[in-house]
Amino acid sequence: MITLASDFGSPYPAAMKGVILQKSDARIVDVTHELPRQDVRAAAFWCRKTLPHFPPAVHVVVVDPGVGTDRDAIVIRVGEHVLIGPDNGVLRPVARQLTAQFSDKTTTDRENHIEYFRYNYTDPQSATFHGRDVFAPAAAVIHNRGTASLETLEAVTSVPATAVVQCELPSATIDADNTTATGEVLVVDDFGNAITNIPGSFLADRTGETVSVGTTTAEVTSTFADVDPGEPLLTVGSHGFVECDVNHGRGTEAFGLAVGDPVRIAFWSLYRIKENPYAFGRRMNSTTRSQSPLREPL
């Protein structure tokens, strides 16, 4: 199986599939070709959340603002999965997520299951369409040869992890009293849900409480239907991060947020502490955090 994900829209992916079908009988699955245009971080985020659900396959991911420059092409092998794409950070988060299959290992041991390779190509037909001219044919060749035989390909050279571009989430901060979190909007999905980099654990056991996000107040919910249609809400998405949403509406509009915007979430109890200094007692004793930034590699 070969999967394809890109920001190409249409009709460019058809050319990629044509190249693959000329060279291979692989089953081709389109993951999406509507990734946010030229947004490497968003592409990494979404592919990290989708590709690990596939059985072993060759995965091509192309969001490539640097196409035609001296940026490298890379191949990453994790178990029976192989990732192919530009060396701009888009693949490494997916690779890390794929190591979850080695759940009996420590984090360091799982990282050891990630193997990095440089894919050496010469004179592609176009300087602006490496999806068709570099990554699609590479996927066909690797699929035909078998993922276990990468080292036998002349075009492939093993490289250390330090030679590959890294991709990290920006840091989120949670105050020591667990009542305020500060982060930013990572991505916005097609429903208008503003997905932040604030870990969902910040909302743990707080369903039904009220928070302020900027000038907007909202309830913490476990489902959209917990509030009336048109009402704002905060919830934890399937990706594990806090979302600013609206039931039957667009969170971006209700909260006035866009990708990259800062987000500050404060529980209303923060403003009642002067009236009731014991209000935080139980929560502070049971959930204490440092105020240091939380930086998580994608």
BELDA-V375905 format. One record per backbone hydrogen bond with DSSP energy under -1.0 kcal/mol. NH is the residue of the N-H (numbers start at 0). CO is the residue of the C=O. E is the energy in kcal/mol with one decimal. If there is no record, write none. Layout:
{{NH:CO:E} {NH:CO:E}}
//
This chain:
{{1:26:-3.0} {2:57:-2.4} {3:28:-2.4} {4:59:-2.1} {5:31:-2.2} {6:61:-1.2} {8:32:-2.6} {13:10:-1.6} {15:11:-1.3} {16:12:-2.4} {17:13:-2.2} {18:14:-2.1} {19:15:-2.2} {20:16:-2.7} {21:17:-1.5} {23:19:-1.7} {28:1:-2.5} {30:3:-2.8} {34:5:-2.0} {38:35:-1.8} {42:38:-2.3} {43:39:-2.6} {44:40:-2.2} {45:41:-2.6} {46:42:-2.7} {47:43:-2.0} {48:44:-1.0} {50:46:-2.1} {52:49:-1.7} {53:50:-2.1} {57:0:-2.6} {58:81:-3.6} {59:2:-3.0} {60:83:-2.5} {61:4:-2.7} {66:63:-1.9} {68:65:-2.2} {73:84:-2.8} {74:116:-2.6} {75:82:-2.5} {76:114:-2.7} {77:80:-2.5} {80:77:-2.3} {81:56:-2.2} {82:75:-3.0} {83:58:-2.8} {84:73:-1.9} {86:71:-2.9} {87:85:-1.8} {94:90:-2.2} {95:91:-2.4} {96:92:-2.0} {97:93:-2.3} {99:96:-1.8} {100:97:-1.5} {101:98:-2.3} {104:101:-2.1} {109:105:-2.6} {110:106:-2.0} {111:107:-1.2} {112:109:-1.7} {113:110:-1.8} {114:76:-2.6} {116:74:-2.4} {117:156:-3.7} {118:72:-2.8} {119:154:-3.6} {132:128:-2.0} {133:129:-2.3} {134:129:-2.7} {135:130:-1.7} {137:133:-1.7} {138:134:-2.3} {139:135:-2.0} {140:136:-2.3} {141:137:-2.6} {142:138:-2.5} {143:139:-2.4} {144:140:-2.4} {145:141:-2.4} {148:145:-2.0} {151:148:-1.7} {152:149:-2.0} {155:152:-1.3} {156:117:-2.4} {158:115:-2.3} {162:159:-1.7} {163:160:-1.7} {168:295:-1.6} {171:293:-1.6} {172:181:-2.9} {174:179:-2.8} {177:174:-1.9} {180:264:-2.6} {181:172:-3.0} {182:262:-3.1} {184:260:-2.3} {185:194:-2.7} {186:194:-1.4} {188:192:-1.6} {191:188:-2.0} {193:243:-2.1} {194:186:-2.5} {195:241:-2.7} {196:183:-1.5} {199:239:-2.7} {201:198:-2.0} {202:199:-1.9} {203:200:-1.2} {205:202:-1.7} {207:219:-3.4} {208:205:-2.1} {210:217:-3.0} {211:265:-2.8} {212:215:-3.6} {215:212:-2.0} {217:210:-2.4} {219:208:-2.7} {220:233:-2.9} {225:222:-1.0} {226:223:-1.6} {229:246:-3.9} {230:227:-2.2} {232:244:-2.4} {233:218:-2.4} {234:242:-1.5} {236:240:-2.4} {239:236:-2.1} {241:197:-2.7} {242:234:-3.1} {243:193:-2.4} {244:232:-2.6} {246:230:-2.2} {248:245:-1.4} {251:191:-1.9} {253:249:-1.9} {254:250:-2.6} {256:251:-1.7} {259:184:-2.6} {260:257:-2.3} {262:182:-2.7} {264:180:-3.0} {265:211:-2.3} {266:178:-2.7} {267:209:-2.6} {269:266:-2.2} {270:267:-1.9} {275:271:-2.2} {278:275:-2.4} {280:277:-1.1} {283:279:-3.4} {284:280:-1.8} {285:281:-1.7} {286:282:-2.7} {288:175:-1.3} {293:171:-3.5} {297:166:-1.1}}
//
